[in-house]
């Protein structure tokens, strides 16, 4: 007799849920196995069953600006790495979908060397557009998806068979210098805030300062006064602080100021790939000491260094364009290393085109590399302080985990490495949900601030 499917498995028109006979189900399962080679059938079946039972959460997915438009509908299996159809096939319970904004800066030889008011407005408009995309998806598909404002609500939505959207924000730049924007966005549902992206801003130094903007490393010495105020305000609001992409000094100051746990929503160990964008052992320890979580990211170049053959090709290309050999900072910016000078659009286009062609020849990092990063983090800071993120739609994606439909392959990799089902449940969302609850419990009502 076929085992009854959970409510989770019934949402978003899953292909297997549509199978009306045992024969059809067998064919679908057999096809799925053939499309996901590399693990024993027993492990794959266990991964499939486990993915049905656990709460699985991806802590960083970027929403493209064309998401939800014709040809990229939220409920259809499209070309992007995330949509509701793929999430259903991968048994993903929910994800941090990012309200992100950043100005277009590659606009020719007369581009300003510092952000202007117009840049801030453009980034804020981009931020608002992504928020409307997410709220529009919830409005249009109320039986399939909803916004989770608390961990309890996340669990309730899962029980109802709905995909849970966790609203996060990346990059303080679009907020200008207005601290009250944090209250505004928290009231709209934001539950995680990341100060930094590429380039320093008025709130915090980035791990990847932009020479194009005349940035220098540690220009603010970590957090500005505004950034320090923001840490306290976010604690009061019950919003999780995200330290991914921050400079080391900024992260250290968050650890000194925050009374609540904080997280790195999409990062990897620097011990495996030595670039500023990755976290040192000490930085991971500070996150653990806060009670927080390091969400290991499936971003290829953060998990495995570029091969020497690829580096040689890139350095030959750079020499032709009168650039210095690759450094750790430029590896972290990849391909933004061309920003170190102001080029005409045609010259930048020529360089970027050849650079991408070289990078495409580099073998993609695999689930083994991802598992190695998880193993390293677990060894250093413990199973209760490590989680999973993809960075899909902004560079994430591995051989074996190309989009959200392949989450079971991640589970299979962890099972193959000997992780218990209880520990896999912690990695896939249990640890993050614990931190979320602790951050909300430490919040202060407005009257008590």
N, C-alpha and C positions, 0 to 999 in steps of 0.2 A: 504494500500500500504506500502510495506516495506521501511523504511527510508534508503536512500543511505548511504553507509559506507564511512568514511573518507579515505584518502590515507593511513593514519596511520594504519588503520585496514586491509588494503589490503596486507601489506608486510609480508614476511616470511610464506606464505602459511597457514594462520590462519584457524583452523578447521571451525569456523563459516562462514568465507568468502567462504568456499568451498560448503556450503549448497546451493543447487540450487532450493530449493523449500521451501515454508513457513512451510510445515510439517517437513522437515528435520531440519530447523532452530529451530523450536519449541522443537524438541526432543533434539537437542544439548544444548539449553538453559535450558531445564528441567533437563538434566543430570548434567549440570554445577552447578545448584542450589543445587541439591542433594549432590554433592561433596563438597559444601561449606556451611554447616549448621551454624545456630546460629544467623542469621540476618533476619529480615522480608523481604519478597519478594520485597516489595516496596523499601526498602533501597538498596537491592542488585541490582535492576534494575537501580536505580539512580546512584549507584556506577559504574555500567557498562557503562552507558551513559556519566558520568562525565569523566571516564578514557579515553573515546574516544576523548574528547575535549581538555583536558589539556596536557601540557608538563610535563611528569613525569620523574624524574631523581633520580637515586640511586647513592650516592656519595662514595660508597666503596664496590667493589666486587673484590675478588682475582681471578686471572686466574691460574688454575692448570697447572703444567708443561706438563701434557699429553693432554691438551685441543687442539682439532683439529686433534688428532691422530685417528687411526682406532678404532671405537667403542666410540669415544668421539668427533665426528665431530661437528663443530661449528653450522651447520645448521640443525642438527638433535636433536630430543628430547632425550637427554642422561641421565646419572645417576647423573650428577652434578646439582648444583643449578642454574647455568646460562648457557644458550645457546640461539641462535637466535630464535629457535622454541618456547621456554618458554617465552622469552621476548615478542614475538608477541602475545601469548595468554594472557599475563598479561598487554598488552598495555603499556609496558615500552618504553619511547621515547629514553632513552639513559642512560649511566652509566659511572662512573669513574672506569675504569678497571686498576688495579694496576700493575705497573712495580715494582716488589718487589724482594729483594734479601736478604738472610740471610744464614750464613754458617751452615753446619752441625756440631754441637758441641758435641753431645752425642756419642763419639767414643772411649769409653773404659777408663780404669783406667789411661792410659798414656796421656790423652788429655791435651794439654797445658792450663794453667790457664789464659792466655791472648790471644786475637786474634793475629794471625800471618799473614804475607804477603800472605801465601797460603789461609788463610780463606777469606781475602779480594778478592783475585782472584776468588775463588769459588763463593762468593756472587755476584761478578760482572758478572760472566758467567751466573748465574741464572737470573739476571736482564736482561741481553741481550737476553736470551732464551725467556723470557716472552714478550719482545718487538717484537721479530720476530714472535711469535705466533699471536700477535695482528695485526701486519702489514700483516701477511700472511692471516689472516681471511678477512681483507679488500681487499686484492688482489684477493682472491678466490671468494668472494661474493660481487662484486661491486654494484649490484642492490639491495642489502639488508642492507649493512652496510658501514659506512665511518667514518673517524676521523673528529671530530669537533675541529677546532682551535680557534674559537671565538663563543660568544653567538649567533651572527647572523647566523653563519654557522650551529650551532645546530638547530636553528629554521628552516633554509632552508632545512636541511636534514629531519627534521620531516615532512615538507610539501611534500617532495618527497617520503615519506613512507619508509625512511631508518632509521635503528637504528644508533644513534650517539654515537661513542666511544670518551670519554674524557680521555686522557692519564694522569694518576697520578703516582707519585712515592712515595713509602713508604720506609723509612730507608736510612739515609745518609751513613750508614756503608760501602756499596759497593763502594762509591766514594773515599774511602781513605781519603786523605786530599787535594784533588784537587778541588779548588773552580771553576775552569773553566769547570768542568764537568757539572755545572748547565747551562752554555751557550750551551754546546754540546747537552744536553738533551732538553732544551727549543727549540733549532733549530729542533730537531726531533719530536716535538709536545707535550712535557710535559707541562701541564698547572696547575698542583698542585704538591707541594712537601711537604712531611712529614718527619721531621728530625729523628723521633724516632720510634723504635719498642721495643722489649724486650732487655734490656741491654743498658748501656750508650755507646756512640761512641765518636769520636773525635770532633763532632759538638755540641752535646747537651746531657744533662742528660735525662734519661728515667724515666717515672713514675714507671717502673718495672726494677730496676737494677738487674743484674745477679750475685749472689754470686759466681757462678761457675767461672766467669771471674774476681773474686775479686772486683767486683763493690761495691761501697758504695753509698747510697743516696746522691744526690747533690755533686758528686765528682768534677764537674766543676763549681759548684755554679750556674748552669743553662746552659747558652750558653758559649762555648769557644770563643776565639777571632775569630776563623774560623767561628763558628756559627753566631756570630754577623755580620761578613762580609757577610755571606750568606743571612741574612735577607735583607740587603740593596741591594745585587745583585738580589735576587728574586723580590724585588719591582721594580728594574730597568727593569727586563726582563718581567714584567707583569705576573708572575707566582704566583698563590695563595699559601700562606703559610698555611700548615695544622699542627695544634698544638695537634691533638689527639696523645696520648701516651707520650707526653712530661711531664717532671717534672713540678711542680708548678712554681719553680723559672725560668725555661726556658720559660714557657708560659708568665710569667710576663715580662721577658726581651723582648720577641717578641712584647708584647703590647707597650713597651716603645720605641722600635726601628722602628717598621713598620709604614710607612706613608700610607699604604693601608689596607683595611679590611683583616682579616684572618678568617679561619674557623677551626672548629673541625670536621673532615670528618666522624668520626664514634665514638661517645662517648655517655655517659649517665650521668644523675645527680647523684652525690655522695650522695645526701640526701636520695636517695632510696636504694642504695647499697653502703655501706661505704668501698670502696676500692680505692687505689691510682690511679688506671686506670680510674676511673670516675672523672667527673669535679665537683669541689665545686661551690657553688653559686657565689662566688667572681670570679672564673675563667670564668664562663659563663657570668658574667657581663663585664669582660674585653673584651671578644669576641664581645659582643653587643656594647660596647663603641667604638670599632674599626669600627663598621658598619658591622661586620661579622655575621656568622651563626653557630649555634650548630646543627649538623646533628645527630639526635637521632638514635642510632643503635639498630637493632633487635638482640642483642646478649643475650642469656638467662640469664647467670649468672651476667651480668651487670644491668639487669632490675629487678631481684628478687633474694633475698638472698637464699642460699641453706637452705633447711629445717633442723631443728635440728636433725631429724633422720639421714639424710645424713651426716651431720657434725659429729655426733657420730660415724657413721661407718668409716668415713675417719680418725678420730682421733684414733680409735681403730687400724686401719691399720697402721697409722704412728707410734703408740706405738710399734707395732710388728717389725717395721723396724728402731726402735731407733731414730725416728724423733720427734721434738717438736709438740705440738698441732698447728692447723691451725692459721695463722695470716692473717691480712688484705692483706699484700703484697703477701703471698702465695696464697690466694684466687684469687688475680688478675693474678697470673702466671698460675693458674690451667691449665694443670696438671704439670707445670714446677717446682713445689715445690721440686721435687726430685733432681733438679739441685744443691741444696744447698750442696751437697757433690759429690765427684767423685766416682762412683760405677762401678764395672764391668758390662758389658752389660747384663749378665744374671740376676743379681740382679735388675738392673733398669727395665728390661723387666718384672720381676715378680711383682715388685711394680706397674708399669704403667698398667699392665693387670688387676690387682685387683682394682686399682683406677678407671679405665674406667668402669669396671663392676658396681662399686658402683654408679658412676655418671649417668650411663644409667638408673638407677632405679628412678632418680629424675624427677618428672613431669616437662615437658618443659614449660618455660615461654610462656605466651599467648599474643594475640593481646590486651587483656585488660591491661596486664602489660606494653606493648608498648605504648598504649594510655595514661596510667597513667604517663609515663615518658614524653610524649609529652605535656600533660596537665601541668605538673609541670614546664617544661621549658618555655612554653608559659606564664604561670602565672608570672614567675620570670623575663623573659627578653623580652617578647612580641612576637606576632605572626610573625613579620617581621624578626626575628632572629633565627628561628627554622626550621629545615628541616628533611629529612628522609634518612636513610641508612640501609643497611642490614648486611654487613660483610659476605655475602654469600661466600661459599667455604673456609672459615677460621674460622668457629665456629658459624656464624650467622644462624638464622632460628628459627621460633617460631611456636607454635601451631596455625595454621591458615595462616601462611606465611612461608611455608617451602622452597619456591624457587620463582624466579621472575615471574612465571606464576600466582601467587596468590596476586599480587599487589592490585587488586580490593577489596580484603578483608580488606586491610589497609584502603582504602578509605571508605568502609562500616563502619568500626570501628569509623572513624572520623565523618562521617555523623551521626552515632548513638549517638555520644557525643555532637552533636549540632554545629559542625563547619560548617560555610558557604562554599559554593562551591568556592568562591573567596579565602577564607583562606586555603582551602585544596589545591588549585592551588599554593599558596605561599609555603606551606609545601613540596609539591611534586616536586618543582623545581624552582618556581618563585623567591624565596629568593636567592637561590644559583646562578641563572643566573644573578641576579642584582649585587651580589658581584663580580662575574667573570668579568662583564663589568666594574665595578669600578676599579678593580685591573689592568685591561688592560689599562684603561684610564690614570692611574697614572704612567705607565711605561715610561722609558726614552730611547730615541734612543741611540745607542752605542756612537755616536759622542758627546753626551751631558753628558756622565757619568763623 
